[in-house]
């Protein structure tokens, strides 16, 4: 299996490297164009010499990769809409009239309904860009995808994550070209109107399909799970269901991807067999397949995973037309390349990475699966295949799962053994319900009861698996470097499988040793990185004192601080930690005085830093004149109005002021 035998793979590699370079280094357009021009010249010269057979093919391919690298850089630059002169950020003023179309509905929070708004105009100026729109639930606004929105608010930049090692929602949205947000107040006016646009009609069709199901035949959680399974509609999934499926390691069955597209494509081929008798039967099947697959992809939200699957099966369908055996590596590479050309930021999408890693792992380990799953009994054969495919898929995504989620369910094989066949049956029956809902509604009721029963079994089984809490490894400390090292171990293991030789065990042992050394180095570097930190948690106070890889967290509300604590300990490779009540004075490299809601403090103490928590009613100017601190800090437990007033006072007294709600986590080394 030589890398060079798959011609699309080097092109994809070069294009991807270019995207990564632009993402991390933000190369100016002038230098991008120079690089593209030089690489184009090299490509033309290489192409000419290759035709004349005066240049080795490997050298020519290196010029192709170089050209693709520069094209990746250029594509990534133009994909970032904020670089465009017509982006909404260039038209924002003090007072704004914002108009746009609802592009997508997101999962609601406790107090707000959330939408992605595609902006059309700001203050009569046509522009491009998307924002996150928060609308209070108390407004009772009936807003659907495709609706036109008009409001009188100023878009604000989305704030980056304020605490270390937490999921950076702002960065996630930036990768989708969303840089601004608007939070509507209860008293603010917002105009909503219908509009005959593409999003409106797609949502209309999707709504009719969703409403065609007899809700009375389903439990609420079961109905919401069916909608997630069929159409990717996860906004109504309960926290309990989401948590159970995630912890059991089977959340992937609710992410519409290859499993769904494969089943639908198989159904299409089965239903269209009579077309093969026609002269152009294969062409009709191909066109029908494309129409159905891509229409379903649009209905399901056009996520990276389903687009990847739709593209790959489109390539497979095309190969059937031209009577060519589709190379699976080229199919994967073509689908990835098309996706990245469409949106280079897909490369940094977690779903995209997990999806490709799983499929690629299944393909590479296929000889192993075939070897060890063979059995004369069909039931045993299929069970072995399912177990081995689940295992090798988990091997492929393991480094990414450890890095992004910090946990690993040891019972994933048992969970997948039941969940995958069951979800496939539910998916087929759920799709079969659509024509029944419209043509035979009475028969659809009985079929709905069966589907509800199967979903209930799957939910109950998942909840049972999660009860074995001891088999879920949580809060695993992992680093980007360790991801690469673990993939290196997997790569050496693959090499040993394909070229079984006792000598080829040496690379595996070397890779394991390198991984261990890397882990110990990262652990050691964090162990000597002592610090005192102040977190930003709304209406709560949390401090941390870390010394010699052990942490003490000071808080009076552990329940609301638990997630923040886990993120910190995972990122810092902290081995042990304990919880302690908040103190009035902390001695680290500097003395820190903590003033709480009581507003009481000892004037004889001379701290370098004063920390204000829980909105103390104090005269800050007097405190500064008496204590003369070097810096004032206010955490997230304070009222915004108090923070604003303290900031002005500190500016007048010329004392540095750090509000964690604005500047984020405060770190004292």
C-alpha angles and dihedrals in degrees: 000000000000122000093222093057090074103067097190093053096070090047090052091046093053093045092049093049089052091052091050092049093052092044094056103030103033094216113206117249093245093061091042091057092047091051091047092049093050093046090049091054090049090049093051093048091046092048092051093048091045091055089050088048091236094120131059112249091235090059091050091050090051088057089050090052091048091052091048089049091057091044088054090053091049094046091050091050094053092042091065099085094196087071089063121095089224094058116123092243089072093059102045114120135167093280119030142185107206122196128180149129126265103250101178140358115229132201109285123240126219095278106014141058109219129213139170108234120202105213119226102168142011115191093343090308115123111231145157132236143087133249137189110246120203116197120184113244089225089070088067092212116174101218125170134181109278096032118133114238129201121183141158104231138112117244112234129203113262110251118242121237110291100202128058123262095006126131106279103224092178091056090047090053093044088059086059091050092255111133104151139054139193124206112198117212121223091251096047122106121239126177118214123188137164121250132190099237137132094265091049094054094044090050090046092055091044092049092051091051092048093047092047090074115092101245091192089065092060137061110240095250091045093050092049091048091050090052090050091049095047104033106013090248099154099152093098098043111123120241090242094056092044092048094047095050092045095050092045090055096240102103087113091076089066092051104086105234143118095336092057096042092046091053093046092046090049091051090049092052091048094049094045098050091110088061089069089075090064122088094244095025095131091054091051091050091049094051092044091048092051093048094049097042095049094041088053090047090054092047090050093056102266092260120178093253096053093042089052090051093044092050093048094049089045088057090048090049091050090051089056090055095053091040093240126138105242113229105228093215091053090045091054092044093049092049091048092047093050090049093050093047088052093045120359091193089070084084089072095043111114093215091051092050095046093045096052093040091054096047093044091049091051091050095047094046092045095109089054092048092050093047098051100032097058114121135148092229109079095212093053090043094053092044091052091046093051093048094047094045090050089048097050091043089054090048089055095050097035097098091048094045091051092048100044101033105022094217139086128199110219092198094059091115093056091044094050093045089065103025100052098053091039094049090048091055090046090049093051093046091044091054091045088055092066097074090036090054092058102031105029107021094166092054089044090062091061092045089049090055089054092049090048090052092051092048089049090054091050093047092047092048091049092049089050092051091050091055088073089079093165089069093059112085107207138188095023113181109229136162137202089250091053089053090060092044093051091050087051089056090049090049093053090047090053090050089054091050093053095040105032106196131136089235090058090066088075095074089052092052091046092050091050090049092050090049091051092048090049092050093048091048093052090045092049094047091053092044091063093043100094118181148156113226138190116204129207111235120156112248091354140088126222130168130176133202113193123190129163094350093308125107136202114201117202114206142128093211111052095167093063092041099048098094092047091049092050092049091050096047092047093051094044095045088236110181099194136015139170137197123239135175120261115272130208095231132034125190115202122131084319133026112257122198116204116207113191136184091293088066091215122140139157111253091202091066114093106201122175091217130039116202118200117203138169094016103287115203099230139138098247093189090058092046090053093049092051102039099027096206124191093228142009121217128190121191131206095273092077129093113260091233090056092049091050091051093046091050091056091047092051091049090053092048091043094235122140112254124199119190110186090207088065106026100027131216115017115217126194114190 
